[in-house]
Amino acid sequence: MMSKQRREEAKANAPLISRWPAIDMLRGMALMAMFAFHFSFDLNYFGLIHQNFYDGFFWIASRTFILSSFLLLVGISLVLANQNKIRWPAFGRRLAQVGSCAALVSAGSYFMFPKSWIYFGVLHHVVVASVIGLLFLRFNWSNLILGLMLIILGTLLKLPLFDAPSLQWIGLMTHKPNTEDYVPLLPWFGVVLIGIFLGKRLVLADFASIKTWQPANGISNLLTLAGRYSLLLYMVHQPVFIGLFYMFVKH
């Protein structure tokens, strides 16, 4: 029977796997939920349905669930991609990709919604949270505690100081700014920290089911593939939806 020391040595010497199909599938599921949300939003924008996406409980709850799912997976993926040491070249490339896409989202939203364009949405948050998150990769349970504290703080604390345009990306505002997608550092970085905690637990766990899981049917294969190319799909889905709606409404 393998001793504890030998098990620890085996873990340390095992090849690092930064991409787990199970995590990709979960990301793909979150992506499908986001597609449904944005498709519904576009139906409303073009006047085909009439829903209150800004104040309606169902739509706010749906957005919160979908966004929380993505940001938890951001934290988990940050751990999986940088086990033992930070892989700076890969991290830099990914950061540049997400940052470029965030800039495109801002430009596209300004074209469609000049009075409520997106200046700090989910991709902007991912860029900032990924950089700050590197500082927390060494911690374990403290990320869970701090993450919960930041969520509570960011939800309950409202200070006029942070209404200033230059500080709105932090959160803690007394009102929601006029923008189509707003994902401030607080409280949402708390969700990323909880994701980092979960990622650490997954890496350190002795059970191997989630690590070795492979898609076994067409649906799971499709979701896993979508999760693997989530950034690309995120960037193209709204232009496709909006283009189709323009064609439909025009005719």
N, C-alpha and C positions, 0 to 999 in steps of 0.2 A: 504493500500500500504506500502511495507517494506521501512523503512527509510534507508538512506545511511549508518548510523552507524550499523544498524542491518545487512545490506548486507555485510559490511566489517567483522563483527563478524562471520557471517555464512561462509564466505570464509576462515577465519582463523581456524575455527573449523571443516571444511570439511575434510574428509579423503584424504590423499595425494595419487594420482595415478601416479606412476613413469613410467608406461608403457602404452602408448596410441597406440591402433591398427593403427590409421592413420599414426603415425610416423613409426611404424614397416612396414607398406605398402610402404611408401616412401623409407625406407631403402631397402626394397626388390626390388623396381624399380631400385634403384641405383646399387644394386647387379647384376640384370639381365643385365644392361648396361655394367657393368664391365666384366661379363662373355663373352658378345659378343666381347668386346675389346680384352680380353686375348685369346679367341678362334681364333680371326683374327691374333693376334700376333704369336700364335703357328703355324697357317697355314703358316705364313711367315717364321718362324724359321725352319720349316721342308721343306721349298722350294716349297710348294704347291701354294703359291701366291708370288708376288713380290711387296712389299710396303715399303716405307721409314717411319718407325714408329718413328724415332728419329728426323727427320726434316720436315716431311710432315705436312702441315697445318691442314688437316682434322684430322689426328691422334693426333696431339698435342692438338687441340681444344677439341677433344673427351675426351682425358685424363684429361684435365683441368676441363671440365664440370663434369665428373664422380667423380674426386677427390674432387672438390668443394662441390658436393652434399653430399658425405660422411662426410666431415669435418664440414659442416653446421649441419648435424644431430648429430655429436659428441658433438658440443656445445649445441644444443637443449636438447639432452639426458642427458648431465651433469646437466643441470638445473632441468629437470624432476626428476632425481634420487636423487637430494639433495635439495629439497624444504625446506625452513625454517632453516634447519641445515644439515651439511654434515653427511651422513650415512657412517661412517668410515669402519665398517666391510664389507659392500657390495662393497664400493669403493675399498678397499684393495683387495678383491677377484677378482674383475673385472680387476684391474690393473695387478695383478699377472698373470691372464689368458692371457691378451693381451701381456704383457711383455714376457711370455714364448713362445707365438706364434711368436712374433717378432724375438726371438732368433732362432727358428726353420726356419723361412724364411731366415735369414742370413746364417744358416748352409746349407740349401737346395740350395740357390742361389750360394754359394761358390762351391758346388759340380758341378752345371751345368755351372756356369759362373765364374770360378776362377779369371779371370782378371777384371770382372765387377760385383762382388758380391754386394748384398744389405746390406749396413751397416746403412743406415738411411732412410728407406722407410716409407710407410704410417702407418704401425703398430708401428714402433719406434716413429713416430711423435705423434700418438694418445696417447702413454704412457706419453711422455713429456708434450704435450698440456693439457692432463687431469689433471696432477699435477699442472701446472701453472694456468690452468683455474679456479681452486678452489679459487684463489685469486681474481677473477673477478666476482664471482657469486653475490656479493652484489651490483654490479653496473648495470645500465640499459642503458640509451642512450649513456653514455660515451663509452660503449663497441662497439657500432656501429661506433662512430667517430674514436676511437683508432684502431678498426679493419680495417677500410678503410685506415687509415694512414699507418698501418703496411704493407698492401698489396701494396700500392704505393711505400713505402720506400723499401720493399724487392724486388720489381720488377725493380726499377730504379737505386738503389744505388749498385755499385760494388766496392769493396775495396780489394786490394791485400792481406791485413792482413788475410782475411777470406779464402784465398786459402790454408792456413796451414791445414794439415790433421786433427789436433785436434779441429779445429774450423769450419770444413765444415758442420757440422750438423746445424749450426746457419743459413747458407745462406750467401747472400751478396757476393758470390764469383764472380770472373771475368770470369769464364768459368764453364760449366757444368761438374761435375766430371764423371769419367768413372764408372758408376754404373747403374744397370738395373732399379732401382726405387729410385728416390731421392725426398724426401719431407721435405726440411729443415724447420726450425722453422719460418724463414721469407722467403716468405711472407705468408706462409700457416697458421700460428697461427692467422693471421688477420681474416681468414675465420672462424676459430673456435670461435673467439670473436663475430663475427656477428651472429653465431649460438647461442651463449649464449644470445645475445640481443633478438633474435627471440624467444628463449625459454622463456625468462622473459615476453615478450609480450603475448605469448600464455597462460602462467600461470595466468597473471593478467587480461586477456581479459574477458569481461562479456559474450561474446557469447560462446555457449557450443557445437557447431556443430562438431568441430574437436576433442573435448575432448570425446564426446559420440559416435563418428562414429564407426560403426562395419562393417566388410566385409560382402557383401551381395550376392556374387556369387563365383564361383570356382576360377576365376582368382585372385580376390582380396583376397580370403582366402589363396591362394598359395603364393602370394606376401607378405602377412602379416606374414605367417609362416616362409618364407625365411628371412624376416627382423628380426624376433625374434631370429633366429639361424644364424645370418650373420657371426659371427666370425668362427663358425664351417665350414660353406659353403665356406668362404674365404680360409680357410686352405686346404680344400680337393679338390677344383675345379681344380686347376692347376695340381696336381698329377694325377687326373682322366683324364684331357684333354691330358696331355703329355703321359700317359700310352696308351691311345687309339690311339694317333698319332704314337707312336712307333710300335704298333701292325699293324696299317694300312700301314705304310711305309715299314715295314719288309715284309709284304705280297705283 
